[in-house]
Amino acid sequence: MPFGMSDERIKEIQSMIEPARFTVVGASTEFQTTEAFVRSVLPPGFEPLDEATGLVRIGHMQSAMCGDFNTCTVVLNARFQQW
């Protein structure tokens, strides 16, 4: 039996998703690290960029869809398969 949804169900889901708005309070900072560290944590196929840098973001988010929650993101500057 193929998966499918009625037009009414699709409209119901869209009505729940469309009003999603996020409020974010937070801070971010850039940092430098070593190429050896970046290589040790990247998955296969990724290579560090010329400078081993990254970004850390810490924040508190609020949304009518999922309530309040805290976030922390660590981003490393890298490329995938020589792009």
C-alpha angles and dihedrals in degrees: 000000000000120000115248142150131218120243088248092055092048090051090049092053092045091052089056095047103041098066092052108130127167128211113200130193115178152107136245136193136186120231141187124228137162128285089233091059093047091050091049094057103035119097120242115290095033124107128190117249120244092277119045098229137141146167133243120203124188121182152146117236132194126197137167087222100056108006126230123339141160122235138196123184129184115196124189121196106240142138131227120235098337098308 
